[in-house]
Amino acid sequence: MQALIHRIKSILFFSLLIATKLQAQETGNIKGKIVEQITEQPIAGATVTLKERQVTVVTDSSGMYVFSNVSAGSYSIIISYIWFREKMLDEVTVLRAKTYYLKTELLENNEGA
């Protein structure tokens, strides 16, 4: 009986492992860095939204962000930060088991200055 329970646990474990591996192969990632256009300095605290999934992340102190496990397909990304012009990137294509890397420059919004 003990051997049967051990065997069932092993089968369940490997089934879960295979299912997880297959799921990971169906998705990709989007990584990026946001910098100020003129100085090329990273922008920490910018919001980056994956429009179709309605998911928003915030850039870290290096201006970096990541969206993990994104289903393969085409997406729009909206980037915003106070005192800078909002930027929208269309047709960001995510492929299975690949990472799409974006470096995006934001320009200061000088309107009213």
N, C-alpha and C positions, 0 to 999 in steps of 0.2 A: 504494500500500500504506500509506504514511504517513497519507494522508487517511482511509482506512478505520479504522485504529487510533484516530485522533483522534475519529472519529465514534462508534465503539464506546465509548470512554471517556466521551464526552459523554452518550450514552444511559444508561450505567451510573450516572453521577453524578446525572442528573436522576431516574432511577428510585429511587435511594437517597434523594434529597431528598424526593420525593413520598411514599415509604413512611414516612419519618421524620415528615413533616407529618401524614399520616393517623394514625399512632400517637399523636402528641401530641393530636390531636383526640378520641381515644377515652379520654383520661385527664383527671384534674383534680388539684387540689392541696388540701392542708389546711395552713393556717397558723394559728398561735395565739400567745397570750401568757398566761403563768401569773403570777398576782399573789397576794400575801398578802391574805386577805379583809378584814382590818380596816384595814391601812395602805395597801393598793393598791400596795405596793412590788413590783417584779418579783422573781421567784424564779429565780435562776440555778442551773443544775445539776439541775433536776428532770428525772425520766425520764418520757417520753411514749411510750406503746406503742400502735401500731395493731394491735389484737388479732388480727384475721383474717389479717393479713399477717405477724404475728410480727416486726415491725420496731420497733426502739426508737431514739429520738433523745433528745438532752439539750438542755435550754434554754440559750440563750446568756446573756450578762451582762445583757441587757435582758428576760430571761424569754421570749424568742421561740423558736419552733421551726417547722419546715416538713417536710411529707411531700410529695414531688414525684412526678408521674407515677403517681398512684393511679388504678386502674381505677374507672370509674363504678360506684356501688353504695352500700350502706349498711354502716357500720363502727361498731365500738366503740373508744373511746379510753380508756386507763387512764393516770392521772397520779399519780405518787408522788414524795415528797420526804421525807427524814428529818425527824422531829418534826412532820410534817403528816399529816392524814388523807388516805388514798388516795381518789381520786375516779374514777368511771367514767362516761363519757358514752356513752350508747347512741343509735343511730339518727342518726349523723352521715352525712349523705347527700352523696356526691360526684357532681357532674354533669360531663359531658364539657366540656372546655375552660373550666372555671370554677374559682375558688379559694374554698374554704369557710373563713371566718375565725371563730375561736373565742377568746373571752377567758374564762379560767377562773380562779375564785378558790379558793384552798386555805385551809383553816382549820387553825390549829395544833392538834395533838393534846395536850390537857392531861391526859390520863389518867395517873395515877400522880404528878402534880405536886403 
